[in-house]
Amino acid sequence: MSPDTRAGVVIAGVSPHPPVIVPSVGGREAGTAEKTARALSDLSRAIVQENPDTLVLVGPHGPVFRDAIACTQDRTLHGDLSGFGAQDASVRLENDLELAHEVAAMALESSYGTRVAMVGADERRAYQLSQGLDHGAVVPLYFLKQAGLESKLVNFTMGLLPLTEIYAFGMTVARAAEKMGRRIAFLASGDLSHRLTPAAPAGYHPRGREFDALIVRALKEGDPRLLVQMDPALEEDAGECGLRPIVMMFGSVDGRLIEPEVLSYEGPFGVGYAIAVVRPRGREVSREFASRWEAVEDQRLEQLRSRQSPIVALARESLESYVRTGRRVKPRPEHKKLLDQRAGAFVSLKKHGELRGCIGTTEATTHDLCEEVIQNAISAGTQDPRFPPVEADELVDLKYSVDVLGEAELVESLEDLDPKDYGVIVEKGWRRGLLLPDLEGIDTAAEQVDIAKRKAGIRSSETGVSLFRFKVTRYH
């Protein structure tokens, strides 16, 4: 097949970023990862041969936001490896700000409404960020410059967004390039598992190699479904930094015939390094994966809503009515049982598996449980200080849960607590903190109490703290 000369993604790839493979950093130790260095040189030559107008590079080590993709907006993008003892290993490229701003505008208008945080001097001061490209960008760019790269650059940093949204953002990058007539190379910079051996940087986990094998298989087969549908526990156990950049790379070639090739894989230093090149060709309807995921997700949400309890339906209807019309709903006959109760309640919202808001009351503040749920559902969507208010186009993607709190009882010690069965309240004077039971990642009573203390502004070492436990009835 001849190279694709149309605008859009003309070549894509995956690169690790260990500074040790740069000769002036690694010295003799660079030979330990010589296979990776050779393959990265091969990938760099393949990219340069395509003569792209712009290189779009996405990595994991710049400013990472929970609700946005970061993009560097300086006119000139530069960085070096002086922090690794090699100031001479430096790169400098012109920023393609026109393309970056077009991507940002199109991403915001997409079905996900993905935000791009443009990071410049003011933002670096506000967030106390370092200036210049990080090593996740500099290492692959060093090899590309050695190969003769002369294109412009757009530098994105992945966000902690759902994988389906990350994939869709890659699609947006490709569409923006096509709209602007840009021929772009898309490079995902990321290492695989950091837990391959007992001496690995993040310690050893037996599932590290399982994660790497799945990534390599997905790259060989050109199949992003293996990654987007990955068990989240495997991602967590691997201790990686490459999954989201790789998923975004796959999104950039959605709907295209591709010729994928894994150039190398090895795991020196207990960290997995994979290098792959992906050559996109013509259009192929059978590879339009994103539309299928959206249909499956819509079906799942519809089934979930058909099975949800009346109290959860009330929470959903309350927020939807308030966001769309500004009006509060009134309880219906099926809520009669709730009208006879008074209790504190928490309403939690999730979007694509990530928390989107949570507000509650530890004890009854209204005349019945219906009003408690209505009030807290609206607050969870509009008043949680951690998140911007929910907008109308997000409502379809939200999952709701309601926790109704039982009466709190004073306990004497940690031995009376169980974070799976009981929530906890810590109290000292006017300071009070609460944590619900059965939260992911909290396995011991000591962890539960420590987090509740932090929420209350109570130091971990403070004594004279009263502990209360309570049961929760959780509705989905």
ZAVODREN-912205 format. One line per field, with one value per residue (C-alpha): z, y, x; residue in one letter. Coordinates in steps of 0.1 Angstrom, whole numbers, plus 5000, padded with zeros to 4 digits. Last residue first. Layout:
N
z = [Z|...] .
y = [Y|...] .
x = [X|...] .
r = [A|...] .
//
This chain:
476
z = [5433|5470|5500|5535|5558|5594|5618|5639|5662|5674|5698|5696|5728|5712|5682|5663|5630|5631|5630|5601|5598|5564|5577|5607|5584|5564|5596|5608|5576|5574|5611|5605|5577|5540|5524|5487|5474|5499|5519|5546|5544|5559|5582|5598|5626|5642|5666|5696|5685|5664|5641|5623|5609|5583|5592|5573|5551|5572|5603|5636|5673|5673|5665|5700|5724|5702|5702|5681|5650|5639|5604|5573|5539|5511|5476|5444|5410|5376|5353|5315|5304|5327|5311|5283|5309|5328|5362|5383|5384|5407|5440|5456|5455|5450|5417|5412|5447|5459|5437|5449|5485|5485|5467|5489|5522|5509|5503|5536|5556|5575|5566|5583|5591|5602|5587|5556|5521|5491|5464|5429|5397|5409|5380|5365|5332|5353|5389|5412|5450|5471|5509|5534|5569|5582|5587|5575|5568|5534|5523|5524|5503|5475|5451|5453|5438|5455|5441|5418|5423|5394|5377|5344|5329|5359|5385|5367|5361|5396|5412|5386|5394|5432|5429|5407|5434|5460|5438|5432|5400|5377|5346|5352|5350|5318|5302|5314|5300|5266|5263|5272|5245|5219|5229|5228|5193|5180|5194|5175|5139|5127|5108|5088|5072|5058|5040|5054|5088|5097|5133|5147|5181|5209|5242|5274|5306|5339|5363|5355|5321|5308|5270|5240|5205|5170|5175|5141|5133|5097|5100|5082|5095|5114|5146|5139|5164|5189|5189|5199|5227|5240|5239|5259|5284|5290|5293|5329|5347|5382|5369|5398|5390|5353|5362|5387|5360|5340|5304|5281|5266|5263|5246|5225|5211|5186|5163|5166|5175|5196|5215|5221|5234|5258|5270|5276|5296|5318|5325|5332|5359|5373|5396|5414|5424|5438|5423|5411|5402|5425|5431|5394|5368|5388|5367|5341|5307|5299|5281|5252|5226|5192|5166|5133|5115|5080|5086|5062|5090|5090|5087|5117|5137|5128|5139|5172|5178|5173|5200|5223|5216|5229|5261|5265|5262|5286|5313|5323|5344|5319|5295|5288|5254|5234|5199|5179|5146|5121|5116|5127|5115|5130|5159|5164|5167|5192|5214|5209|5224|5255|5258|5260|5289|5303|5309|5285|5298|5330|5363|5377|5408|5399|5398|5385|5358|5349|5344|5323|5300|5302|5280|5298|5272|5283|5269|5262|5259|5229|5212|5213|5240|5220|5188|5205|5221|5189|5170|5197|5195|5157|5156|5184|5164|5189|5174|5185|5209|5222|5247|5256|5263|5298|5307|5344|5348|5358|5329|5306|5283|5274|5247|5232|5215|5213|5248|5250|5266|5265|5294|5290|5315|5344|5367|5356|5349|5345|5325|5332|5313|5276|5244|5214|5182|5156|5130|5093|5089|5067|5065|5065|5098|5114|5101|5112|5147|5149|5139|5165|5191|5181|5186|5220|5232|5222|5239|5273|5294|5270|5285|5317|5301|5298|5307|5306|5278|5258|5260|5268|5306|5302|5301|5278|5262|5227|5208|5173|5147|5110|5085|5109|5092|5058|5028|5018|5028|5020|4992|5000] .
y = [5022|5023|5020|5015|5028|5018|5042|5045|5073|5083|5111|5127|5134|5129|5146|5127|5125|5162|5172|5194|5175|5160|5151|5133|5114|5102|5091|5073|5053|5044|5032|5012|4993|4986|5019|5017|5017|5029|5004|5028|5065|5089|5118|5147|5170|5200|5220|5204|5172|5148|5118|5102|5067|5046|5009|4976|4977|5002|4980|4998|4986|4977|5013|5023|5033|5037|5063|5054|5071|5065|5050|5069|5066|5063|5072|5063|5080|5073|5103|5101|5114|5144|5157|5177|5196|5209|5197|5225|5227|5201|5200|5227|5203|5228|5221|5184|5172|5201|5192|5156|5167|5188|5162|5134|5153|5163|5127|5116|5138|5171|5184|5185|5148|5136|5133|5153|5147|5160|5140|5151|5138|5108|5088|5057|5074|5100|5093|5111|5105|5115|5113|5110|5120|5105|5113|5087|5087|5105|5078|5051|5073|5076|5055|5081|5109|5134|5169|5181|5213|5238|5254|5240|5218|5217|5216|5189|5167|5170|5161|5134|5116|5118|5106|5077|5068|5067|5048|5020|5016|4987|5006|5032|5005|4990|5025|5032|4998|5005|5040|5025|4998|5024|5047|5018|5010|5045|5046|5015|5027|4999|4981|5012|5012|5043|5041|5037|5043|5032|5023|5020|5004|5006|4990|4995|4977|4987|4963|4979|4962|4951|4946|4951|4960|4971|4962|4967|4980|4984|5003|5005|5037|5042|5052|5063|5091|5070|5044|5072|5082|5046|5046|5079|5066|5032|5045|5055|5022|5008|4974|4967|4997|4989|4953|4964|4985|4953|4964|4973|5003|4983|4951|4971|4991|4963|4969|4933|4939|4969|4952|4922|4944|4961|4928|4913|4944|4941|4904|4912|4937|4912|4896|4929|4940|4974|5008|5015|4978|4958|4930|4927|4938|4965|4997|4984|5002|5034|5062|5086|5083|5098|5111|5123|5150|5161|5193|5204|5224|5202|5170|5181|5189|5155|5136|5155|5148|5111|5111|5129|5101|5076|5096|5098|5061|5056|5076|5108|5112|5136|5130|5157|5173|5187|5201|5203|5218|5198|5196|5160|5150|5115|5130|5154|5124|5107|5138|5142|5107|5116|5152|5145|5121|5140|5171|5200|5234|5254|5237|5238|5258|5255|5293|5301|5275|5287|5323|5311|5290|5259|5256|5233|5213|5205|5174|5181|5143|5146|5169|5207|5211|5187|5208|5240|5225|5207|5240|5257|5231|5232|5270|5268|5246|5252|5257|5232|5231|5200|5194|5167|5190|5196|5159|5152|5138|5171|5186|5165|5193|5211|5234|5244|5278|5297|5286|5270|5237|5215|5198|5174|5180|5167|5150|5171|5161|5188|5172|5136|5113|5120|5131|5142|5157|5161|5187|5192|5156|5145|5108|5099|5117|5094|5062|5076|5082|5046|5032|5053|5042|5006|5010|5027|5000|4971|4990|4990|4976|4993|5027|5017|5025|5061|5065|5103|5114|5083|5088|5054|5062|5090|5063|5076|5048|5053|5044|5054|5071|5079|5099|5113|5140|5155|5132|5117|5081|5061|5035|5000] .
x = [4712|4701|4724|4710|4737|4747|4763|4794|4804|4839|4847|4882|4900|4934|4950|4977|4958|4951|4915|4904|4871|4879|4913|4897|4874|4904|4922|4890|4886|4923|4923|4891|4908|4902|4895|4904|4869|4843|4823|4810|4804|4829|4819|4839|4830|4848|4828|4843|4860|4840|4846|4817|4821|4802|4797|4797|4828|4847|4843|4844|4841|4878|4886|4876|4848|4818|4790|4760|4747|4711|4708|4719|4701|4727|4714|4731|4729|4745|4749|4754|4720|4723|4756|4739|4719|4749|4761|4776|4814|4831|4849|4827|4796|4768|4750|4747|4751|4730|4701|4703|4706|4674|4653|4667|4659|4625|4616|4630|4606|4603|4637|4671|4674|4708|4743|4732|4745|4763|4783|4792|4807|4826|4841|4826|4816|4798|4790|4766|4762|4732|4737|4709|4700|4668|4631|4605|4568|4571|4596|4569|4546|4572|4552|4524|4545|4569|4570|4598|4618|4618|4649|4637|4664|4689|4661|4641|4671|4683|4650|4642|4675|4670|4634|4645|4670|4643|4619|4645|4664|4657|4645|4672|4699|4685|4685|4720|4733|4716|4731|4765|4762|4753|4781|4806|4794|4798|4834|4845|4843|4866|4839|4833|4868|4884|4917|4953|4967|5002|5007|5042|5049|5074|5068|5088|5077|5094|5112|5146|5145|5111|5113|5091|5100|5089|5052|5036|5002|4989|4956|4923|4907|4874|4892|4928|4931|4912|4940|4964|4941|4940|4978|4981|4955|4973|5009|5015|5014|5011|4999|4975|4953|4950|4942|4916|4899|4892|4900|4871|4889|4921|4911|4886|4915|4924|4953|4963|4999|4991|4963|4985|5013|4989|4975|5009|5019|4989|4995|5032|5021|4995|5021|5027|5062|5072|5065|5101|5108|5132|5106|5100|5074|5058|5062|5037|5038|5057|5040|5044|5016|5027|5003|5019|4999|4991|4972|4944|4926|4895|4915|4937|4906|4891|4922|4924|4887|4892|4919|4894|4869|4895|4900|4863|4859|4888|4871|4890|4920|4935|4963|4989|4989|5018|5013|5045|5056|5076|5114|5122|5157|5162|5182|5152|5129|5152|5153|5115|5110|5129|5117|5080|5079|5109|5088|5085|5093|5084|5076|5041|5031|4993|4988|5023|5020|4986|4998|5028|5007|4985|4955|4930|4911|4875|4857|4820|4815|4792|4817|4814|4842|4864|4859|4870|4900|4911|4908|4929|4957|4957|4961|4987|5011|5039|5074|5100|5129|5147|5175|5199|5229|5217|5223|5224|5189|5173|5192|5171|5159|5128|5113|5080|5078|5046|5036|5002|5009|4978|4961|4931|4903|4883|4908|4937|4972|4999|5027|5037|5013|5021|5004|5024|5009|5036|5027|5032|5042|5072|5062|5099|5102|5077|5095|5128|5115|5101|5134|5153|5127|5134|5172|5167|5143|5167|5196|5177|5206|5230|5220|5237|5271|5261|5225|5221|5244|5234|5196|5182|5184|5158|5131|5103|5083|5070|5038|5031|5009|5013|4994|4968|4947|4952|4956|4990|4983|5014|5012|5000] .
r = [H|Y|R|T|V|K|F|R|F|L|S|V|G|T|E|S|S|R|I|G|A|K|R|K|A|I|D|V|Q|E|A|A|T|D|I|G|E|L|D|P|L|L|L|G|R|R|W|G|K|E|V|I|V|G|Y|D|K|P|D|L|D|E|L|S|E|V|L|E|A|E|G|L|V|D|V|S|Y|K|L|D|V|L|E|D|A|E|V|P|P|F|R|P|D|Q|T|G|A|S|I|A|N|Q|I|V|E|E|C|L|D|H|T|T|A|E|T|T|G|I|C|G|R|L|E|G|H|K|K|L|S|V|F|A|G|A|R|Q|D|L|L|K|K|H|E|P|R|P|K|V|R|R|G|T|R|V|Y|S|E|L|S|E|R|A|L|A|V|I|P|S|Q|R|S|R|L|Q|E|L|R|Q|D|E|V|A|E|W|R|S|A|F|E|R|S|V|E|R|G|R|P|R|V|V|A|I|A|Y|G|V|G|F|P|G|E|Y|S|L|V|E|P|E|I|L|R|G|D|V|S|G|F|M|M|V|I|P|R|L|G|C|E|G|A|D|E|E|L|A|P|D|M|Q|V|L|L|R|P|D|G|E|K|L|A|R|V|I|L|A|D|F|E|R|G|R|P|H|Y|G|A|P|A|A|P|T|L|R|H|S|L|D|G|S|A|L|F|A|I|R|R|G|M|K|E|A|A|R|A|V|T|M|G|F|A|Y|I|E|T|L|P|L|L|G|M|T|F|N|V|L|K|S|E|L|G|A|Q|K|L|F|Y|L|P|V|V|A|G|H|D|L|G|Q|S|L|Q|Y|A|R|R|E|D|A|G|V|M|A|V|R|T|G|Y|S|S|E|L|A|M|A|A|V|E|H|A|L|E|L|D|N|E|L|R|V|S|A|D|Q|A|G|F|G|S|L|D|G|H|L|T|R|D|Q|T|C|A|I|A|D|R|F|V|P|G|H|P|G|V|L|V|L|T|D|P|N|E|Q|V|I|A|R|S|L|D|S|L|A|R|A|T|K|E|A|T|G|A|E|R|G|G|V|S|P|V|I|V|P|P|H|P|S|V|G|A|I|V|V|G|A|R|T|D|P|S|M] .
//
